[in-house]
């Protein structure tokens, strides 16, 4: 009961049944891990005995594996699940009393982020089931492309037809491309005429955008149709230009109506000022410019940011988020509501484990149980004040303050635009706290995670909401090089967070719960896993080739903890994967990518982080490609692994795979793997060979363009043979 009567919450939190059984299982695994440590410590070969130093190396690796396993249990120890009550929200807050929502869509490179994809995302969020006068959509174009501006201009015209169509027929998803793709089978039997007309209009708009993109410039005829193009007259390059800002639809303009006479949401294009002598701080800099510009134009109390490939799949997502922010009891302490990052181009058995399904269906629920998930940079609703450095004060708790009077001080739209432009100048942040105590943090490849952590350290909570109908759908990587580079950036950034002043180990100590600290450390230590996994992937196989046992024989009591830990870990991961909606073959593919990430992505992330800390290199930001050619797409749909890259990461993966293959063949020829004392090593080597079958196919049997390049094949064969030969004859 609250001060005003019975308290009726806008959301509920549930804990899963059977968690005690899982905890008991985890304790049993930990007991066996301790037995493995005891075995390594007590059975250490004597000084001078063969295998002593490699034994110590295995002991160190197993100490790390055990420690890291403990960290991963923090993500599974205390999960919670949320449910919202949007009907209660509607009864308690009429449309006029809902907060304003500013939506940020960020794009940076039209070469890897096609404009039509960006426009589909913009249209999907413009069509939310929410009062349009309360919505403002901002497209941040860090490439400063007038063709992207043209595409947004076309979208602003199409929106006058698309938004009323969506609301009239209550369609979902509200990305035109996704909707028309999903409706191919049904042919919209309920409204065939309207659907055909709006689809034709969309295709015509799409063709115009594609045509202009292929030409690569805006014709004088098109430039003359909108004054906004004149802002490119002083444009030099994407890294050297003035602030370009244009309010394409002004939600406060009574003439800004759709075809049915209803108000349209505000739509703004922004390309912040860039100069070669000033660091632009990548996506974090773009987001901070948007926060400032939007505070002048619309000043929504809630901010949603989405990547340009993450279209809205659920028109009710804003109302779901508001159930958390506007809850009278728990809402005042909530800083942001994070939705899962889900992808709509995942194949059945997900060759690259791109769905991140265990993270979204298991681990983030565990984070939520300790005070909230990470901020992952997309699909996240923020309370605006938390992004401007405000600390949570338990003595001054209040739900989101809804500003009634939104009148602007500027007399004309032109004056408003000119005033807002100044907030996006590259010198604006000098001698301010932007990028430090205000806005998104600078200096880290994962600016989103470090920003979320700093907000939580200011006393705020966050919430993870994973509805049955996913709120956002994006584009997953479709080639192995893309996957490896993406995970390198994530793991490198997470390790940099651990080594920064915002480290969850010391900065967050006492500011957030211990459980949440451990959860953050689990991700921060991703890249450190590379060393022990690399060791375990090579050394036991090499010693198998020599017939030196490194594990207990099957008849030994010490074999039991090894067998229990290995079997339990594999079964638990399989159960998690299947529970999250995956397949058995998908789980096997997930194990392969687990290995590839740790022996390639994480290894180079660790090396680059050390190099950066020593001053030998600088932090870079790599944009993940959102488009691939037709041949690559066809192989992806057939679940054929796409290599086609001569990077050092490809060479390392191929070399490790060949070392294990050569060791297995050598062991069979020498008949050294038949002894029971070599059983674990033989099994490990066999599994490593089986998991690398797609890689062997890419090395020796495939002829398509997705195979491993010949120079990588030659280098890896020579390296693997050299390692095996040198080890055999020198040790």
N, C-alpha and C positions, 0 to 999 in steps of 0.2 A: 504493500500500500504506500503510495506517495503522498506528498503534502496536499495534492489536489484530488485525492480519491484513489480508487483502485488503479494500480499501475498495470497497463496492458502493453507488454513489450512489442516492439516492431520486428524483433528477430529472436530466435532461440538458438541455444548452443547445446549440442549433444555430444556425449562421449561414447565411443563404440563399445559394444558388449564383447566380452572375451579378452579384453586388454590384459587381464591378470594372467591368462594362459600364455599370452605372448611374452609377458615379462618373465614368467617362469622358464620359458624356452630360452630367452636371452641369457638368463642366469646360468643355465646349463651349458650354453655355448661358451660363455665367459670362463666357466670352470675348466672346460677342456682347453681353452686357449692358455690358461695358466699352466696346465699340465704340459702343453707343448713347450712353453717357455722353460719349464723345469727340465724337460728332456734335453733341450739344447744346452742348458747350463751344466747339467750333471754328466752328460755323455760326450762332452767336448773331447775330441782326439788329443792325445798327449803331444807335447812339444816335439816337433820333428815328424810326427805321423802324417801321412798323406791326407789331405783334405781338411787340415786344421783351420786354415785361414778362410777357406770357403765356408766352412761350418760357422765360423764367427760371423761371416757376411750374411748367411741364412738366418742366424739368430737375430742380427740387427734388423733384417727385413721383416721377420716374424714379430719382433717387438713393435715395429711400426704398424704392421697389419693389425695387430691386436689393439693397439692404441687407437688407430683410425676406426676400427670396428666399434669401439666404445663410443666414439664421437657420432657415428652413424645411428647409434641407438637413441641418441637424443632426439632424432627426427621421427622416431617411432614409439617413443615411450609414453607420450601424452597427447595423442591426436584429438582434435575436436572437429565437429561438423556443424555448419550453420544452415539455418532456414529462415527466410524472410517472410513477412506478412504484409504484402503490398495492399491488401484490402484495408487493413488497419491504417496504413499510411494515408490512403485516399480519404478515409473518414475523418482523420485527425487534421489533415492539411489540404485545403482546397487548392485548386490550380493557381490562384493568385498569391498564395502564401508559400509556394515552393521556392527554393533558392535558385539563383541563376547558375548556369553551368557553362563554363568555357571549355571548349574541346580543342586540343592541340594535335595537329597531324604534322609530322616532321618528315621531310624528304631531303636528300642531300645530293643525289647523283642520278640523273635520268637514264644514264647508260645501264645501271643495274637495278633501278627502280622505275619501271615503265610508267609513263604519265597516266595511261588509262587505268592502271592499277591504283595509282594515287587518287584519281578522280572517283573511282568506285568506293574507295574508303571514305572520302569526303562526303559523297552522296549518302552513304549508309548512316553516318552519324548525323547528317542534317535531317534525316527522316525518323529520328527517335520518337517514340510515343511520349512526348513531353511538350509542354506549352512552348511553341516556337519563339515567342517573345522572350523566353527565359534562356534560349540557346544562342551561343555565339561560337562559330567554327573558325579556327585560324589555321591556315596552311603556311608552315615555315618552309621556304624553299632555299636551302643553303647553297644551291647551285646558281641561284639568281637567274633562272632561265625565263625569257619572255615567252617561250613555247609552253612552259608549265603554267605561266600566267594565262595564256590563251586557253589552255585546257580547263583551267578553273573558271574562266569566263564562260566557256561553253557549258560547264556543269551548272553554273548559276542560272542559266536559262533553262536547262533541262529540269532543274530542281522544281521549277514552277509547275511542272506536270508530274514529276516522279513522286514528290512528297504527298500530294493529295491522292494519288493512286495507291500508295502504300497504306495510308490511313483509311481510305475508303474500304479497301479489301483486306486490311489487316495482314499484309504479307510479311513474311520473314523467310530468309534474311532480306535486308533492305539495301544491300549492294546490288545494283542492277545486274552486273555480270554473274554474280553468284545466284541471284534469284532466277534469272532466265536459264541458267545451267541446271538448277535443281528442279525447274518446272517443265523440263523437256518431256518427261514421261507422262505428266498429267495433262499437258497442253491447256492448263487453266480452264477446265471445263465449266467452272462457275461463271467466268467472265471472259470468254474467248475474244470478243471484239476489243474490249479495253486493253487486254494483255497484248494482243497483236499490234495495236496502235502504238502503245508505249514502247514495245520492243523495237518496232521500226524506227521510232524516234531516237532510241538509244543507239541503235546500229548506225544511224546517220551521223549522230554526234561522234561516235567512236571513229568512224571513217574519216571525219574531218580532222580529228586530233591526230590520228595515225598518219594521214597525208601530210599535214604540216610538220610532224615530227620527222618524217622521211626526207622532206625538203630541207629541213634544218634551219629555216628562218621564217619570219612573219612577213607576208606580203604587205605592200603599202596600202592595198585596199583594206586588209584586215586591221592594220594599225590605225587607219583613219576612223574606225568604228568605235574606238574606245580611247579616252584620254589617258588611261593608265599606261599605255605603251610608250608615251612620251618620257616616262621615267627611265627608259633604257637609252635615251639619247646620250647620257654621260657614262654609260656602261663600258668598262674596259675589259674585264674578265670576271670569272666567278670568284676570284680572290682579290678583286680590286674594283669596288663599285660603291655608290651611295646607297643609303637605305631606300628600299623600294617598298612602299606600303600602299595598298589600295583596298578600300572598303567596297566590295563588289555588291553586297546587299546590306543595307542598313536596316536592322530590325526595328528601329525607331521611326523609320520613314513610313508614313501611312500609305504611301503608294507602293511599298514593297510587298506585294501580294502574290499569291499563287493564282492559278487559273480559276479557282473557286472562291477567291476573295478573302482567303485566310492569310494571316501574317506569316512571313517567311523568317527563318532564323538569320541572324547576322552572319555574314561570310567575309573573311578578311584574308588577303594575300600579304605575306611579309617575306622579304629577303633582307636580312639585317646587313648593315654596312660591313664591308670587308676591306681591309688594307693589308698589303704584304708585311708591313712592319709590326702588325698587331696579331697576337695569337687569338684565334677565334674559338678555341676550346670545344670544338666539335659539337656533338649533340647537346651537351650540357650548356654551352654558350647559346645555342639556338633556343633551348627551353627557357633560359633566364630572360632572354630578350622577349619571348612570348609572354612570360609572366608580367613583365613591366608594361608592355604594349597593351595587353588585355586589361590591365588595371585601369588604363585610361579610357578605353573604348567601351568595355562591357562590365568589367569587374565582377564576374561571376564568383559566388562564394565557394563553388566547387569547381575544381579543374580536373578534366579527364585528358590524359595523353595517350595516344596510340601511335604505333609505327605505321608508316604509310601502306604497309601490306596487311595490316590487321583490321579488316573490316568488321563492322558491327553485325553480329549474327543473332542478336536478341534485342528487340526494340524496347524491352522492359528493363534493360540493364541499369539505366539511371535510377529508376525507382527502387530497384534492388539495393543499389548503393546507398540511397537516401534512407532506407530502413535502418541502416547502421548509424549514419550521421545524425539523424533526427530522433533517435531513441532517447527519451528524456533521462534515463538512468545511466546508460553506458555510452551513449553517443558523444557526450562532451569530451571523452578521453581518446576518441578515435581520430587519428591523423589521416590515414589513407586506407582505402579498400582495394585490395589487389585481386583481380580475376586471373584465372590460369591462362597461360600462353598455349593455345591450341592451334593446330594447323590442319588445313582442309585438303592438302595434297599428299597426305600420307597413304602409302600403299598398304595392302593387307598385312604383309609381314615386315613392313618398315625396314628395308635393307640397311638404313643408316641410323636406326633407332632415333629418328627425328621427332617423334611425338612427345618426348620427355614425359611419358605417361606416369612413370613411377614418381617423378618429382611432383607432378601436378596432382596425382591421385593419392599419394601416400605422404611424401615428405613435407609438402607445404601445409598439410593438415596438422602434422606434428609441430611445425613452426608456430602455427596458429595457437596451439595449446600453451605456448610459453609467452604470449604477448604479441604475436603477429608475424606475418611472413616478411620476406624480403620485398623490397620494391624492385621489380624486374624491368622497369623502363617502358612498359607498354601495358595497356589494359588496366590502368590504375586510376582511381578517383582520389583526388587530394582535397583536403580542407585547405583553402588558399593560404590562410594565415600561417600554416605550418611550413610552407615553402618560403616564407619571408623571415624565418628565424625565430618565430614566437615559441616560447617555452610553455609546456603544460603546467598550469597552476591548479592544484587540487582544491584550493580555497576559492577559486573563481571559475567553477565549472559552468559551462553553458553550451547548449546545442548550437549548431551553425546559426550565426546571426544573419538574418535575411534583411537586406537593405530595401526599404520600401521606396525611397525616392532615388531614382536612377537618372535624374536630370543631369545633363552635361553642362559644363561651364562654357564650352566653346559654342559660338553662335552658329557656325556653319560646319558642314562635313569636311570641307577643305581645311579649315582651321584645325579641326580635330585630327585629321591625318598628319598635318605638319607638326603638331605638338607631339603626337605619338611617335613620329619618326625619330625624334631626338632621343627617345628611350631605347632605340636600337642602334645608336651610334657605337662604333667600336671603342671609343674613348670614354663612354659613359661610366663604365665600371671602375675606372682608375680611381684609386684612393677610396674605394668603397668596400663593403663586406660581401659583395656579390661574388659567388663562387667559393666563399669561405664560410661565413655564418648565414648567408642569405642565398636562397635559390639552390640549384643543384651544385654539387661540389666539383671543383676542377682538379685536373692532374691525375685522373685515374681512368683506364679504359672502360670500367664498369661504374660510371658516374651515378647510375641509378641505385645500385646496391649500397654504395657508401653514403649516398644522400638519405636513403631510408634508415640506415643504421644511425646516422647522426640525429635524425628526427626522433627515433625511438629512445636515444640517449637523453633527449630533452624531456622525457617523461611521457611521451605520447605512446599510444597503442596503435597497432594496425590489425586489419582483419582480412582473412582469406575467404573468398566466397566462390564456390565452385558449383554453379547451378546445373540442373539436368540439361537444359538447353544452353550451350556454351555462349558466352557473351561476345567473344571475339574469335575470329579465325584468320590465320595468316598463312604464310608460305614458308615451308621448311626447305632446307638445303637439299639439292638433288644430285650432288656429286660428293665423292669422298673428300677431295681437296677442300671444298666449301665447308664440310663438316669439321675437318681438322683445323682449319683456320679459325672458324667460329669458336670452337672450344679452346683453342689457344688463347684467343682474346679474353674469353670469360675467365679461364683459370689464371691467366697472367694478372688480370685486373683484381681478382679475388685475393691473390697472394700479395699484391701491392697494398690492398686494404689492410691485411694483417700486419704488414710492415710499416704502415702509416701511423700518424698520430690518432687516427680514428679506429685503431685496431680493436676488434671485439675482445681481445685477451686482456688489454689494460685500460684503454679509454672507456670501454663499455662496462668495465668491472664496477659493480655497485649501482650502475645506472639502468641496466636491464637484468632480467633474471639469468641465473646461471645456465639454465636449460637453453635459453635463447643464445647465450654466448657460445655454448658448445655447438649449437646448430650452425651459427655463422662460421665457426672455425672449421666445421666439416667441409664447407665450400671453399674457405680460404686455403685449405691444405690440399685441394685437388692436385695442383701441380707437383707437390712434394711426393705424391704417390708414384711419380714416374721412376724414381731411382730404385725403390724396392721391387716394383713390378718388372722393370727392365732386368734387374738382377735375377729374379725368379724365372724370367722368360728365356734366359740364355744359359746361366751357369749350371743348373741341374742337368740340362740336356748335354752340355759339354762333358760333364763328369759321368754321365751315362755312357758316352762314347768310350770313356776310359775304364768303365766298370767299377767306379768308386761310389759306394753307397752313401747317400746323404740323408736318408730317411730310415725309420725303423722297418724291419722286415715284418711281413704279415702275421707271423706267429708271435711277435712280441707284444706284450701288453701296451707298450708305448704307441703301437699302431692305432689303437682304439681312439684316442683323442684326435689324431690327425684325420682319421676316417669320419669321425662324428662332425668335426668342424667343417670339413670340405663338403660332406653330404648335406649338412644342415644349411650351410650358406647357399648352396645351389638350389635346394628345395625351397628355402625361404624366398630367394629372389624370383624363382619360377612362380610361386604362389602370388607374390606381389604383382608380378607382371600380368598374370592371368586375371587377377582381381581388378587390375586397372584397365581391363578390356583388351589385352594383347593376345597373341597366339603363341603356341609352342615354338614354331619356327621364328616368329618375331623375337621371342626371348633368346633363342640361339644367336640371332643376328645382333641382339643387344649385347650379348657377351663378347661378340667379336669387336663391336665398336668400343666396348668397355676397355678391351685390350689395346686397340689402336689409339684411343685417346690418351691412355697412360704412357704408352711407349713412343708417342710422336707429339701430339698436341701439348700435353703436360710437360714433356721433357723440354721442348723449345720455349714454352712459357716460363719454366724455371730458369733456363739459361738467359732469356731476355730480361727477366726481372732482376737477376743478379747483375747483368750487364748495365741495366738502367740505374740500379742503386750505386754502382761503382762509377757512374758517369760516362760510360762508354757508348751509350745510345740513349735515345729519347723515346718517350711513350708515343705510340701511334694508334690511330683508330681506323680499323678496316671495316668497310661497309659490306655486309653480306649480299651477294647477288640474289636478286629476286626473279630472275628470268634465265632461261637456258634455251639452246637451239632445239630444233625438232628431233634430231637424232638422239640427243641427250635425254630429252623428255620421253622418247619411245623406249629407250633402254631402262629409264627409271621406272616406267610403268610395268616393264617386264621383270623388274627387280634384279637387274644386272648391275653389278657394282661398277661405278664409273671412276676410273683412275685418271688416265689422260693428263698426267702432270709429272714434271721432272723435278719437283721440289725435294729438298733434303728429307722431308718427312716421309715421302714415298720411298726413298732409298732406304731409310731406316726400317720401315715396316717390311719391305721386301727382304732385306738382309736378315732380320730376325726370323722371318718365316723360313728362309732357306737354311739358316743355321740349324733350326729344329728338324727340318726335313733331312738334311745331310747327317745329323746326329742319329736320327731314327734309323735311317738306312744303314749307317755304319754299325749301330748297335745290333741290328738284325743280322748283318753279315758276320759280326764277331760273336753272335749269340750270347751277348752279355746281359740282355734284358729279360732273360728267362728265369733268372734266379729270383726268389721271393724277396730278397733284400733290395732288389732293384725295381720292385713292383711300382712304388709311388713315382719314382723318376720316369719309368717307362710310360706310366699312365699320363703323367704331366706332359711328356713329349708328344705322345699320341694325340692328346686333346689339342695341343698347340698346332699340330699339323692339320688336324681335321678342321679347326676353326679358321685356318688360313687357306682352305681350298679355293675360295673365290680369288684370292691373291695369286695362287699358283696358276689358275686359269688365265688371269690377266698377264702373267709373266710369259707363259709358254704356249697357250692354246687359242687365245682369242685373236681375231684379225680385225675387229672393228676399231673405230677411233677411240673407244673407251678403254682399250687395253693399256697396260703399263708401257711407257715408251721404251724403245730398245736400249737407249743409253742407260736408263735406270736398271733394266734387266742385266746388262753387262756389268755395271758397277756392283750391283748387289750380289751377283754370282761370284765375282772375283773376291769381294769382301768376305762373303760367307765361307768360301773355300779356303781363303787365307786364314781366317779365324780358326776353323776346324783343323786345318793342317798344322798350323803353328801350335795350337793347344795339344794336339796329339803327339807331336814330336819334341816339343820343348818342355812339357810338364809331365 
